[in-house]
Structure formats: C-alpha cells, structure tokens
Amino acid sequence: MNKKKITFSFRDRPKIIKRLKKEPVDVLIIGGGIMGAGLALQAAASGLRVGLVEMQDFAAGASSRSTKFSHLGLQTLKNFQVESVNKNLHERAVIRKIAPHILKPNLVLTPLYEEAGATFSPFSAEIALSLCNELAPERPKFTNRLVSRKEALQLEPNLNPEYLVGAGICLDYEINDARLVIDNLKAAMTYGALLVSRIQVQTITHDRQGQVNGVQAWDRLRKEELHLSARLVINCTGPWSNQVRKLDHYDQQVSPLYLMKGVHLVVDQARLPLKMTTYFDTREDDGRMCFAIPRFNKVCLGTTNRQYQGDLENPPLERSEIEYLLRVTNRRFPQAHLTLADVETTWSGVRPLLVGHDWSNLNWNPTLTMDGQKWDQFVNAVLRYNSGIGKKETIQKLLNPQAQKQIHADSQTSLVSDSAAVTITNDGLFIVMGGRLMEYRQIAAGVMLKIKQQLERQGFTAIALVDSQSLPIAGGDFDWRRVSASLAQYAQLGVEQGLSSQSAQQCVDLLGTSAQAVFEKMALIEAAPGLTKLQTALLYYMIDQEMVLTPLDFLSRRTNYLLFGLDQVESWKEALVKAMGQYLGWNSDQERAGLLALNQTIKLMTLTQFQ
C-alpha cells in the first residue's frame, strides 16, 4: 500500500473519530502500546483498514516503563534458554534494520564474585559469553569476553573488590521504548491507519449471530459515547488484557497471565560515577540480578520484580522496593552510600507474563551444572542446531529440565513467539497475551497470519502480507549499516540552525530522520518565552505530528526530559505549559489543570510521599 503524507495532531483528532464512527474498519486494535502499534503498522501496510484506540496516551502503560534495554546479552543467557535467545538475537538484528535510531549499542559489565549463591561463576559466564558470540546472526565488531579481576576494576573502579574474581563483558543495546511505540504509530498513519488516544472501550459488541463486530467506547476528552464497527477486534492491552476480555459478555474465560511490577530509580551520575552499564547479583539470596545504567549524566537502577495486583495506570511505589534497590546497589558500589535523598526520579511499570513461561522473567534462575565433557557436548549441540543439522531436543536434554516450561496451546490459542500467544475466542475476539518488547514485530507478524486466515474465511479477497522485516518505522528510513554517519548528516542540519553539535546530535538520536522536520521548524518560529528555540520546535512538532495533548505526553513519552532531566524541567515547566496552552488554544483553567497534573506526577516520581 502507498504511504501518505499525514499530520497527527489534536486538530486531526475529531476527523479521525468521525471516520472511525462512520467507516467500519477491517481491524480494530484496542491498546496503543508496542504490541498494538506494531500490529497497526503491519496491518495498515498490508492494505487493511485499521483503527486503534488507547484509553490513555500512546505508550503510557508498560511500553514506556521498561528498563529501556534489549536484555539479550549475558543477563538472558543466565537461564540458558538457547533456542529463545537465538531467535531473539536474530529478531534484534531485524529491529536494528527497521528502527536503527532506536537501538544504541552499550557494553554491559557483569562482575563475577566468589561467593555463595552467585548467578555466574567464571566457568558458567564463559559458557554464556561463548553462546552470545556463536548465536549472533552477524559477526559483531565486538567479541563478548571474560576479563580478569584487575581489568574489571580498571573498567569500573567503583565496584566492590571483595571476593571479585573477574567479569564478563557483553554487547547489548539501549532502547527508547516509548519512541519505538510512537514511531511505529506514525508509520502506521502514513499507510492510512486511524489512531486515537483517550478513548476507553466499555463494551465489546456483537452481531445477531453472536460474533464480535466492534466496540462501544467513551471519549475521555469530549465526554461522548462512540460506537465503532469492525470485522475483527484485537485486544492488545497488555496488563489490562483480562480486564478488557471481561467487556466481552459472550466470553467467560480468563487469559493465562500473571502480572509483574518493576521499579526503577534515577540518581545523579555524580553520586554514582559509573563508567559503563553493570549487571550484578544482589547477594540477597533471592537469585536475582539488577542493573545500573548510565544515561544522560544520570544512572538508572533497576529493577525489582514482584507479582502484582493493583492499580495499572499508576502502579504505586513501596518504600521496601526503593530500599531494596538502594541496598543492593550500595553493596556492589560501597563508596556510593546512596540514600533515599539521592533518588531524583522513579518509574514503575507492570508487564504481563504467560503462565508457564517463568523463564521470560529475567530473575528466574534455574541451577546449571556442567562438567567439561557435558560442556563440549552442549557447545557441539548448539553449533549443529545453528547449522540446521541438529535438533533442539538434544540441547534441551543437556539443560536443566525446569527451563523447558511452556504454555500448552489449545484449539483457540497459538504461540506467536517464545513468550506470547494469541487466543481467538468462540465469538471471534482476538487476544494477544504476553510478549517481550524486542519481540513485538515477530508477535505482530504471527497475529497477522491469524488475521489473514480469519478475514479470508469471511470472504475477504486474498491479503498480501507486508514483509515486516524490511518495513522501517518513522525516523528509521536510512542506511542501518551507517547509523553514526547517517545521523551525523542530519545533525548538521541542526547545527546550521544554530544548535551546538551536542544538542543537534541528541535530537537526531531521539527522532532519527524526523529530526529534519524539527530543524526546519526552527527556521520558521521564534522561541516561546522561557523556552529555547529547540524546545519550542520540539513541542510544536510533537503537537502537530505525534498527537501530544498534555505536558506529560511531551515530557514523559515523546522525550526523556521527565525521567532523566527533571532537575532542568523544574526551571521551565511553567513556560512549557504556557507555550502549550497558547499553541493548543487553552483557556486559563485548562492551563492550570495541565500544570497541576504535571506537578502531581512529579510529586509521585520524586518520592515526596516518603520524605
């Protein structure tokens, strides 16, 4: 299908809603997180009429609350899920091609300690690092390796030296989770998808034969009811999956999901002067490991992982979770002496896991023991499997049998990745369950096969599915093999508008090729009072092209200002709200409400309730 030049702003919202009310779509997706966004792009690019509704802002749920890391290095192979890691490494290579501005290479240091309960010994770390090298779909420039105790302390001088015996170094990637969602949605819009935020589904509707044919919904902004018709309705609501499933009164089943909450803390890098990302044992006898990730002159600490039931829109932080992260970080970095007062911002999110897939929890830690002979057999089995002449069963027999848990598919449920499944209920509602961030494209491709089958059974003409492995998202339409050089060329456009090289580069790192439109806007506008010209251009661009409707949309899910620059935001947040109000035509009451909502969120993020 041909792409269209579009705008995606608050001005377009009434027109999009009018079309959704008037024109039945082929596929109506509930949920504007990464699973819904990825599916919207593939469906629209395959020529289907697509609608998507999200009750909050796009990416406001789990898809903006991850550790913002691909998790496909040593940390995943701690469970020795060889086949799954193999698939996911290949999938990450695909995403690097279609979203090259989103993934940023990052070396991860895993210190190895000679102590009871350690996740990795030098021997098991060597196994895992060797597998990372062997499983890589393309020969990386960096070879994952073990280093000595001395080199580990040179690389990260702040590590606790007691019982340290060495470290593993593995290549992984930072990922801007919220931008991945937004740029998938923007790309979907260019193929004709109709996307609306702040629309809450209230009921799944049915035709006279009892088959799903749409939804009854509520516009949370305009305070009006909507009826939206569709051939197929897809529940892509992640943690809300079972809540939305209950809105289908013809279906009384419950999806096999459980929810896990993760908490992250941000401290200033001056308080924890890390040189590289570190992944370390907690030494709490809980089999868990945590991250410390330097970003934007801050350090992100995470994550907790607790089974959760409660508020999904704003999962609360508990003092015990915060103290846990500070305690285990201080144990590995004893000179830091971090306290609650050092925490600048926080975030917490809830992710859905398939029952029977405990391995997708990074902190599930089966014990692996191998002697030299078994190790040789294991490596040989992996190499034979990768060459297409071995069987995965051979590998499985050499691993801890606990690591082979799987959900059993039935006539309604099909696995579409190693951690996700799709169920089609008797009345025709699609439910996408589970899934990891880096599997989103693969999951969407699997769901598209089911959509194609279902629509063609309904008499739909043959659907030619798009090749999603070569379908770039917005901002990613450049040569992925020359990421640094390509982005540097776009950054030069910002320099020509008077930006420093650093500011221009940060903009293209955030937006990829879409940064060009921001730089062009800078040439046409004056800086809003209290904001820089770049901040003003970013704000106007994201209102016009990314459906920014509130200050939080801009600060939290289109940029990283709120997470990693709150100390700066405090000085210009009122100017931002004023500029936004003028651009959107707000009255004084709306401006006050926007600032109040922002301040309330900041209060929660800065742990004011615990001080």
C-alpha positions as CSV (number, residue, x, y, z in Angstrom):
1,M,0.0,0.0,0.0
2,N,1.2,3.5,-0.8
3,K,2.3,5.8,2.0
4,K,0.5,9.1,2.6
5,K,1.9,12.4,4.0
6,I,-0.1,13.0,7.1
7,T,-0.4,15.1,10.2
8,F,-1.1,13.5,13.5
9,S,-2.3,16.3,15.8
10,F,-5.1,17.4,18.1
11,R,-6.6,19.2,15.1
12,D,-6.9,15.9,13.3
13,R,-8.5,14.0,16.2
14,P,-12.2,15.0,15.6
15,K,-11.8,14.0,11.9
16,I,-10.2,10.6,12.8
17,I,-13.0,9.9,15.3
18,K,-15.7,10.9,12.8
19,R,-14.2,8.5,10.2
20,L,-14.0,5.7,12.8
21,K,-17.7,6.2,13.7
22,K,-18.7,6.3,10.0
23,E,-16.5,3.8,8.3
24,P,-16.2,0.2,9.6
25,V,-12.6,-1.0,9.7
26,D,-11.2,-4.4,8.9
27,V,-9.2,-4.5,12.1
28,L,-9.8,-2.5,15.3
29,I,-7.0,-2.7,17.8
30,I,-7.6,-1.9,21.5
31,G,-4.3,-0.7,23.1
32,G,-1.7,1.8,22.0
33,G,1.4,0.1,23.4
34,I,4.1,-1.6,21.5
35,M,2.0,-4.7,20.6
36,G,-0.8,-2.6,19.3
37,A,1.5,-0.2,17.5
38,G,3.5,-2.9,15.8
39,L,0.3,-4.7,14.7
40,A,-1.3,-1.4,13.4
41,L,1.7,-0.8,11.2
42,Q,1.8,-4.3,9.7
43,A,-2.0,-4.4,9.1
44,A,-2.1,-1.0,7.5
45,A,0.9,-1.7,5.3
46,S,-0.8,-4.9,4.2
47,G,-3.7,-2.8,2.8
48,L,-6.2,-3.4,5.6
49,R,-8.4,-0.6,7.0
50,V,-7.1,-0.2,10.6
51,G,-8.3,1.6,13.6
52,L,-6.7,1.8,17.0
53,V,-7.9,3.2,20.3
54,E,-6.0,3.8,23.5
55,M,-7.6,4.9,26.8
56,Q,-4.5,6.9,27.9
57,D,-1.7,8.4,25.9
58,F,0.0,6.1,23.5
59,A,2.7,4.1,25.2
60,A,1.5,5.3,28.7
61,G,1.4,1.7,30.1
62,A,4.2,-0.9,30.2
63,S,5.6,0.2,26.9
64,S,7.2,3.3,28.4
65,R,8.1,1.8,31.8
66,S,10.7,-0.8,30.9
67,T,14.4,-0.9,31.8
68,K,14.9,0.5,28.3
69,F,17.4,-2.2,27.5
70,S,17.1,-5.0,25.0
71,H,18.1,-7.7,27.6
72,L,19.7,-10.0,25.1
73,G,23.2,-10.4,26.5
74,L,24.6,-12.3,29.4
75,Q,21.5,-11.4,31.5
76,T,19.2,-13.5,29.3
77,L,21.5,-16.5,29.0
78,K,21.6,-16.8,32.8
79,N,18.6,-19.1,32.2
80,F,20.4,-20.9,29.3
81,Q,17.3,-20.6,27.0
82,V,19.4,-21.2,24.0
83,E,16.7,-21.5,21.3
84,S,14.8,-18.5,22.6
85,V,18.0,-16.3,22.9
86,N,18.9,-17.5,19.4
87,K,15.6,-16.3,18.0
88,N,15.6,-13.1,19.9
89,L,19.1,-12.2,18.8
90,H,18.0,-12.6,15.2
91,E,14.9,-10.5,15.9
92,R,17.0,-7.8,17.4
93,A,19.1,-7.7,14.2
94,V,15.9,-7.2,12.3
95,I,14.8,-4.3,14.6
96,R,18.2,-2.7,14.2
97,K,17.5,-2.5,10.4
98,I,13.9,-1.1,10.6
99,A,14.5,1.1,13.7
100,P,18.2,2.0,13.6
101,H,17.8,5.2,15.5
102,I,16.1,3.5,18.4
103,L,18.7,0.9,19.4
104,K,22.0,2.2,20.8
105,P,25.0,-0.2,21.4
106,N,26.0,-0.5,25.0
107,L,28.7,-2.7,26.7
108,V,27.5,-4.5,29.8
109,L,29.9,-5.5,32.6
110,T,28.9,-8.4,34.8
111,P,31.2,-8.7,37.8
112,L,31.9,-12.2,39.0
113,Y,32.2,-12.9,42.7
114,E,33.4,-16.0,44.5
115,E,30.5,-16.2,47.0
116,A,27.6,-18.4,47.8
117,G,24.6,-18.1,45.6
118,A,26.4,-16.3,42.8
119,T,24.5,-16.5,39.5
120,F,27.6,-16.9,37.4
121,S,30.9,-18.5,38.1
122,P,33.7,-17.7,35.6
123,F,33.0,-21.1,34.1
124,S,29.3,-20.6,33.5
125,A,29.9,-17.0,32.4
126,E,32.4,-18.3,29.8
127,I,29.7,-20.7,28.5
128,A,27.1,-17.9,28.3
129,L,29.5,-15.4,26.6
130,S,30.6,-18.0,24.1
131,L,27.0,-18.7,23.2
132,C,26.4,-15.0,22.8
133,N,29.2,-14.9,20.2
134,E,28.1,-18.1,18.5
135,L,24.4,-17.2,18.3
136,A,24.9,-13.7,16.9
137,P,23.3,-13.6,13.4
138,E,26.1,-11.4,12.1
139,R,29.6,-11.3,13.2
140,P,29.8,-8.3,15.6
141,K,32.7,-5.9,15.8
142,F,32.8,-6.6,19.5
143,T,33.5,-10.1,20.9
144,N,31.9,-10.9,24.2
145,R,34.6,-12.0,26.6
146,L,35.8,-12.6,30.2
147,V,38.3,-10.2,31.8
148,S,40.5,-10.5,34.9
149,R,39.8,-9.0,38.3
150,K,42.4,-6.3,37.6
151,E,40.8,-5.3,34.3
152,A,37.3,-5.4,35.8
153,L,38.4,-2.8,38.4
154,Q,40.0,-0.7,35.7
155,L,36.8,-0.7,33.7
156,E,34.7,0.0,36.7
157,P,36.8,1.3,39.6
158,N,33.8,1.7,41.9
159,L,33.0,-2.0,42.0
160,N,33.2,-3.7,45.4
161,P,36.6,-5.5,45.1
162,E,35.9,-8.0,47.9
163,Y,35.7,-11.6,46.5
164,L,35.7,-10.2,43.0
165,V,37.4,-12.7,40.6
166,G,36.7,-11.2,37.2
167,A,33.9,-10.0,35.0
168,G,32.1,-10.7,31.7
169,I,31.7,-8.1,29.1
170,C,28.8,-8.4,26.6
171,L,27.4,-6.2,23.9
172,D,23.8,-5.2,24.4
173,Y,21.6,-2.3,23.3
174,E,19.8,0.6,25.0
175,I,16.3,1.1,23.6
176,N,13.9,4.1,23.8
177,D,10.8,2.1,24.5
178,A,8.2,4.9,24.2
179,R,9.8,6.2,21.0
180,L,9.6,2.7,19.5
181,V,5.8,2.9,20.0
182,I,5.4,6.4,18.7
183,D,7.4,5.8,15.6
184,N,5.5,2.6,14.8
185,L,2.3,4.5,15.1
186,K,3.5,7.4,12.9
187,A,4.5,4.9,10.3
188,A,1.1,3.2,10.5
189,M,-0.6,6.6,10.0
190,T,1.2,7.0,6.7
191,Y,-0.4,3.8,5.5
192,G,-3.9,5.1,6.4
193,A,-4.4,3.8,10.0
194,L,-6.8,5.7,12.2
195,L,-5.3,6.1,15.6
196,V,-6.9,7.9,18.7
197,S,-5.8,8.2,22.3
198,R,-8.0,8.9,25.3
199,I,-10.7,6.5,24.0
200,Q,-11.8,3.9,26.6
201,V,-13.6,0.8,25.4
202,Q,-16.6,0.0,27.6
203,T,-18.2,-3.0,25.8
204,I,-17.4,-5.5,23.1
205,T,-20.3,-5.5,20.7
206,H,-21.8,-8.5,18.7
207,D,-23.8,-9.1,15.6
208,R,-27.1,-11.2,15.5
209,Q,-25.0,-14.4,15.2
210,G,-23.2,-13.5,18.4
211,Q,-19.9,-12.7,16.7
212,V,-17.8,-9.7,17.7
213,N,-18.4,-6.8,15.4
214,G,-17.0,-3.7,17.2
215,V,-16.9,-1.8,20.5
216,Q,-18.9,0.7,22.5
217,A,-16.4,3.3,23.8
218,W,-16.1,6.6,25.7
219,D,-14.2,9.6,24.5
220,R,-12.4,10.8,27.7
221,L,-11.7,14.2,26.2
222,R,-15.0,15.1,24.5
223,K,-17.2,13.2,27.1
224,E,-19.2,11.3,24.5
225,E,-20.1,7.7,23.6
226,L,-18.8,6.1,20.4
227,H,-19.8,3.0,18.5
228,L,-17.0,1.7,16.3
229,S,-17.6,-1.2,13.9
230,A,-15.0,-3.7,12.7
231,R,-14.7,-7.1,11.1
232,L,-12.2,-8.1,13.7
233,V,-11.4,-6.7,17.2
234,I,-7.9,-7.3,18.6
235,N,-7.2,-6.9,22.4
236,C,-3.6,-5.7,22.7
237,T,-3.9,-4.2,26.1
238,G,-1.0,-6.0,27.9
239,P,-1.6,-5.9,31.6
240,W,-5.2,-4.9,31.0
241,S,-5.8,-7.9,28.8
242,N,-8.2,-9.7,31.2
243,Q,-10.0,-6.5,32.2
244,V,-10.8,-5.9,28.5
245,R,-11.7,-9.5,28.0
246,K,-14.4,-9.2,30.7
247,L,-16.0,-6.5,28.5
248,D,-16.9,-9.3,26.1
249,H,-20.0,-10.6,27.9
250,Y,-20.2,-13.6,25.5
251,D,-16.9,-14.9,26.8
252,Q,-16.4,-16.1,30.4
253,Q,-12.8,-17.3,30.1
254,V,-9.7,-15.8,31.7
255,S,-6.3,-15.5,29.9
256,P,-3.4,-17.4,31.4
257,L,-1.5,-14.3,32.6
258,Y,0.1,-13.1,35.7
259,L,1.4,-9.6,36.3
260,M,4.9,-8.5,37.5
261,K,5.8,-5.0,38.7
262,G,9.2,-3.5,38.2
263,V,10.5,-0.3,39.9
264,H,13.4,1.9,38.6
265,L,15.3,4.7,40.3
266,V,17.3,7.5,38.8
267,V,20.3,9.1,40.6
268,D,22.8,11.7,39.5
269,Q,25.9,10.2,38.0
270,A,28.0,12.4,40.3
271,R,26.7,10.3,43.2
272,L,27.4,7.0,41.4
273,P,30.1,7.8,38.8
274,L,29.7,4.6,36.7
275,K,31.8,4.3,33.5
276,M,29.7,1.5,32.0
277,T,26.4,-0.4,32.4
278,T,26.7,-3.0,35.1
279,Y,24.6,-6.1,35.7
280,F,25.2,-7.6,39.2
281,D,24.0,-10.1,41.7
282,T,22.0,-8.7,44.6
283,R,23.6,-11.0,47.3
284,E,20.1,-11.2,48.9
285,D,19.8,-15.0,48.5
286,D,16.9,-14.3,46.1
287,G,18.5,-15.5,42.9
288,R,18.0,-12.0,41.4
289,M,20.3,-9.6,39.5
290,C,20.0,-5.8,39.0
291,F,21.2,-3.1,36.5
292,A,23.0,0.2,36.9
293,I,22.8,2.0,33.6
294,P,24.5,5.4,33.0
295,R,22.3,7.7,30.8
296,F,22.3,11.4,30.2
297,N,24.6,12.1,33.2
298,K,22.3,10.1,35.4
299,V,22.3,6.4,36.5
300,C,19.2,4.3,36.2
301,L,18.9,1.5,38.8
302,G,16.6,-1.4,38.4
303,T,14.7,-3.5,38.6
304,T,12.5,-5.1,41.2
305,N,10.3,-7.9,40.0
306,R,7.3,-8.7,42.2
307,Q,4.0,-10.3,41.3
308,Y,1.4,-7.6,41.4
309,Q,-2.3,-6.9,41.6
310,G,-3.5,-3.3,41.9
311,D,-3.7,0.0,40.0
312,L,-2.4,-0.5,36.5
313,E,-2.4,3.1,35.3
314,N,-0.3,4.4,38.2
315,P,1.3,1.4,40.0
316,P,2.5,2.8,43.4
317,L,6.0,2.6,44.7
318,E,6.6,0.9,48.0
319,R,9.3,2.0,50.4
320,S,10.6,-1.6,50.6
321,E,11.2,-1.7,46.8
322,I,13.1,1.5,46.9
323,E,15.2,0.5,49.9
324,Y,15.9,-2.9,48.2
325,L,17.4,-1.3,45.1
326,L,19.5,1.2,47.1
327,R,20.7,-1.6,49.4
328,V,21.8,-4.0,46.7
329,T,23.4,-1.1,44.7
330,N,25.4,0.1,47.7
331,R,26.6,-3.5,48.3
332,R,28.2,-3.6,44.9
333,F,29.3,0.0,44.9
334,P,30.1,0.6,48.6
335,Q,31.6,4.0,48.1
336,A,28.3,5.4,46.8
337,H,26.4,5.4,50.1
338,L,23.2,6.1,48.2
339,T,20.1,7.1,50.3
340,L,16.5,8.0,49.6
341,A,17.6,11.6,49.3
342,D,19.7,10.8,46.2
343,V,16.8,9.5,44.2
344,E,15.8,12.2,41.7
345,T,13.1,10.4,39.8
346,T,11.4,7.0,39.6
347,W,9.1,4.9,37.5
348,S,7.3,1.7,37.9
349,G,5.5,-0.5,35.4
350,V,3.5,-3.7,35.2
351,R,4.1,-6.3,32.5
352,P,2.1,-9.4,31.7
353,L,3.7,-12.8,31.6
354,L,2.3,-16.0,30.2
355,V,1.7,-18.6,32.8
356,G,4.2,-21.4,32.2
357,H,6.8,-19.0,30.8
358,D,8.7,-18.2,34.0
359,W,12.0,-18.0,32.1
360,S,10.8,-14.7,30.5
361,N,11.3,-13.3,34.0
362,L,14.9,-12.3,34.0
363,N,15.2,-13.1,37.7
364,W,14.1,-16.7,37.4
365,N,17.3,-18.6,37.9
366,P,17.5,-22.4,37.4
367,T,20.7,-24.0,38.5
368,L,23.0,-25.2,35.8
369,T,25.9,-27.6,36.4
370,M,28.2,-28.9,33.7
371,D,31.4,-30.8,33.7
372,G,33.9,-30.5,30.9
373,Q,32.5,-33.4,28.9
374,K,29.0,-32.1,29.1
375,W,30.1,-28.6,28.2
376,D,31.7,-29.9,25.0
377,Q,28.6,-31.9,24.1
378,F,26.5,-28.8,24.8
379,V,28.6,-26.4,22.6
380,N,28.6,-29.0,19.8
381,A,24.8,-29.5,20.0
382,V,24.3,-25.7,19.7
383,L,26.6,-25.4,16.7
384,R,24.9,-28.3,15.0
385,Y,21.5,-26.8,15.7
386,N,22.5,-23.4,14.3
387,S,23.9,-25.1,11.2
388,G,20.5,-26.8,10.6
389,I,21.6,-30.3,11.2
390,G,21.0,-30.7,14.9
391,K,17.8,-31.0,17.0
392,K,16.7,-28.6,19.7
393,E,15.8,-31.7,21.8
394,T,19.4,-32.6,22.0
395,I,20.2,-29.2,23.6
396,Q,17.2,-29.4,25.9
397,K,18.4,-32.8,27.3
398,L,21.7,-31.2,28.3
399,L,20.0,-28.4,30.2
400,N,18.1,-28.2,33.4
401,P,14.6,-29.6,32.7
402,Q,13.0,-26.8,34.7
403,A,14.0,-24.5,31.8
404,Q,11.6,-26.2,29.4
405,K,8.3,-24.9,30.8
406,Q,5.8,-24.0,28.1
407,I,2.2,-23.0,27.8
408,H,0.2,-25.7,26.0
409,A,-1.6,-24.3,23.1
410,D,-5.2,-25.4,22.5
411,S,-7.7,-25.1,19.7
412,Q,-8.2,-21.4,20.5
413,T,-4.6,-20.4,21.5
414,S,-1.5,-20.3,19.4
415,L,2.0,-19.3,20.3
416,V,3.3,-16.4,18.1
417,S,6.7,-16.1,19.9
418,D,8.5,-17.7,22.7
419,S,6.8,-15.5,25.3
420,A,3.5,-14.5,23.6
421,A,0.3,-16.2,22.4
422,V,-2.9,-15.2,20.6
423,T,-6.3,-16.5,21.6
424,I,-9.4,-16.3,19.4
425,T,-12.5,-16.7,21.5
426,N,-15.6,-18.6,20.3
427,D,-17.2,-15.2,19.5
428,G,-14.2,-14.0,17.5
429,L,-12.3,-11.7,19.8
430,F,-8.5,-11.8,19.3
431,I,-6.5,-11.6,22.5
432,V,-2.7,-11.0,22.3
433,M,-1.1,-12.2,25.5
434,G,2.4,-11.7,27.0
435,G,5.4,-10.8,24.9
436,R,8.7,-9.1,25.3
437,L,9.5,-5.6,23.9
438,M,12.0,-6.9,21.4
439,E,9.6,-9.5,20.1
440,Y,6.9,-7.0,19.1
441,R,7.5,-7.3,15.3
442,Q,7.6,-11.0,15.4
443,I,4.4,-11.2,17.5
444,A,2.6,-8.8,15.2
445,A,3.7,-10.9,12.2
446,G,2.3,-14.0,13.9
447,V,-1.0,-12.3,14.7
448,M,-1.2,-11.0,11.1
449,L,-1.2,-14.7,9.8
450,K,-4.3,-15.3,12.1
451,I,-6.0,-12.1,10.9
452,K,-5.4,-13.1,7.3
453,Q,-6.9,-16.5,7.9
454,Q,-9.9,-15.1,9.7
455,L,-10.7,-12.4,7.2
456,E,-10.3,-14.7,4.2
457,R,-12.8,-17.2,5.9
458,Q,-15.2,-14.2,6.0
459,G,-14.9,-13.9,2.2
460,F,-12.2,-11.2,2.2
461,T,-10.1,-11.1,-1.0
462,A,-6.6,-12.6,-0.7
463,I,-4.4,-10.4,1.6
464,A,-0.8,-9.9,0.6
465,L,1.0,-9.5,4.0
466,V,3.8,-7.0,4.0
467,D,7.4,-8.1,4.7
468,S,7.7,-6.5,8.1
469,Q,11.4,-7.4,8.2
470,S,12.0,-4.6,5.7
471,L,9.3,-2.1,6.9
472,P,11.0,0.9,8.5
473,I,9.3,2.8,11.3
474,A,9.2,6.6,11.3
475,G,12.6,8.1,11.6
476,G,14.3,4.9,10.7
477,D,14.4,5.3,6.9
478,F,18.2,5.4,6.5
479,D,21.0,3.0,6.0
480,W,21.2,0.9,9.2
481,R,24.8,-0.1,8.3
482,R,25.9,3.6,8.6
483,V,23.9,4.7,11.6
484,S,26.5,7.1,13.1
485,A,27.4,8.7,9.7
486,S,23.8,9.0,8.6
487,L,22.6,10.6,11.9
488,A,25.6,13.0,11.8
489,Q,24.5,14.3,8.5
490,Y,21.0,15.1,9.9
491,A,22.6,16.6,13.0
492,Q,24.5,19.0,10.7
493,L,21.1,20.5,9.7
494,G,20.6,21.4,13.3
495,V,24.0,22.9,13.6
496,E,23.1,25.1,10.6
497,Q,20.1,26.4,12.7
498,G,22.5,27.5,15.4
499,L,22.4,24.4,17.7
500,S,25.5,23.1,19.3
501,S,26.8,19.8,17.9
502,Q,25.7,18.0,21.1
503,S,22.2,19.4,21.1
504,A,21.7,18.6,17.4
505,Q,23.0,15.1,17.9
506,Q,20.7,14.5,20.8
507,C,17.8,15.5,18.7
508,V,18.6,13.1,15.9
509,D,19.4,10.3,18.4
510,L,15.8,10.8,19.7
511,L,14.0,11.2,16.4
512,G,16.1,9.8,13.6
513,T,15.4,11.3,10.2
514,S,12.2,13.0,11.7
515,A,14.6,15.5,13.4
516,Q,14.9,17.2,10.0
517,A,11.3,18.5,10.4
518,V,12.2,19.9,13.8
519,F,15.2,21.7,12.4
520,E,13.1,23.1,9.6
521,K,10.5,24.3,12.1
522,M,13.2,26.1,14.0
523,A,13.8,28.3,10.9
524,L,10.2,29.4,10.9
525,I,9.5,30.2,14.6
526,E,10.6,32.3,17.5
527,A,11.4,30.7,20.8
528,A,8.4,30.7,23.2
529,P,9.1,32.8,26.4
530,G,11.1,30.8,28.9
531,L,12.0,28.0,26.4
532,T,14.9,27.6,24.0
533,K,14.2,27.5,20.2
534,L,14.9,23.8,20.1
535,Q,12.5,23.1,23.0
536,T,9.8,25.2,21.3
537,A,10.3,23.5,17.9
538,L,10.2,20.0,19.5
539,L,7.0,20.9,21.3
540,Y,5.2,22.3,18.3
541,Y,6.4,19.4,16.1
542,M,5.2,16.8,18.6
543,I,1.8,18.5,19.0
544,D,1.4,18.6,15.2
545,Q,2.9,15.2,14.3
546,E,2.7,13.0,17.4
547,M,-0.7,13.7,19.0
548,V,0.8,15.4,22.1
549,L,-2.2,16.5,24.1
550,T,-0.8,17.2,27.6
551,P,2.6,18.3,29.1
552,L,3.1,14.7,30.3
553,D,2.8,13.4,26.8
554,F,5.6,15.6,25.7
555,L,7.9,15.3,28.8
556,S,7.4,11.6,29.5
557,R,6.6,9.7,26.4
558,R,7.9,11.8,23.4
559,T,11.1,12.9,25.1
560,N,13.1,11.7,28.2
561,Y,13.0,15.1,29.9
562,L,11.0,13.9,32.9
563,L,12.9,10.8,33.5
564,F,16.5,12.0,33.0
565,G,16.3,15.8,33.2
566,L,13.8,16.7,35.9
567,D,16.3,19.0,37.6
568,Q,16.2,21.1,34.5
569,V,12.5,20.7,33.8
570,E,11.6,22.3,37.1
571,S,13.0,25.6,35.8
572,W,10.9,25.7,32.7
573,K,7.8,23.6,33.2
574,E,5.6,26.6,33.7
575,A,6.9,28.2,30.5
576,L,6.2,24.9,28.7
577,V,2.6,24.7,29.9
578,K,2.1,28.3,28.9
579,A,3.5,27.8,25.4
580,M,1.5,24.6,25.0
581,G,-1.7,26.3,26.1
582,Q,-1.2,29.1,23.6
583,Y,-0.5,26.7,20.8
584,L,-3.5,24.5,21.6
585,G,-5.8,27.4,22.4
586,W,-6.3,26.5,26.1
587,N,-8.1,28.9,28.5
588,S,-6.6,29.7,31.9
589,D,-8.4,26.9,33.6
590,Q,-7.0,24.3,31.1
591,E,-3.5,25.7,31.7
592,R,-3.9,25.4,35.4
593,A,-5.2,21.8,35.1
594,G,-2.2,20.9,32.8
595,L,0.3,22.3,35.3
596,L,-1.5,20.7,38.3
597,A,-1.4,17.2,36.6
598,L,2.2,17.7,35.8
599,N,3.1,18.7,39.4
600,Q,1.2,15.8,40.8
601,T,3.1,13.3,38.6
602,I,6.4,15.0,39.6
603,K,5.5,14.7,43.2
604,L,5.0,10.9,42.9
605,M,8.1,10.4,40.8
606,T,10.3,12.3,43.3
607,L,9.2,10.2,46.3
608,T,7.9,13.2,48.1
609,Q,5.5,10.9,50.0
610,F,8.4,9.1,51.6
611,Q,10.4,12.1,52.8
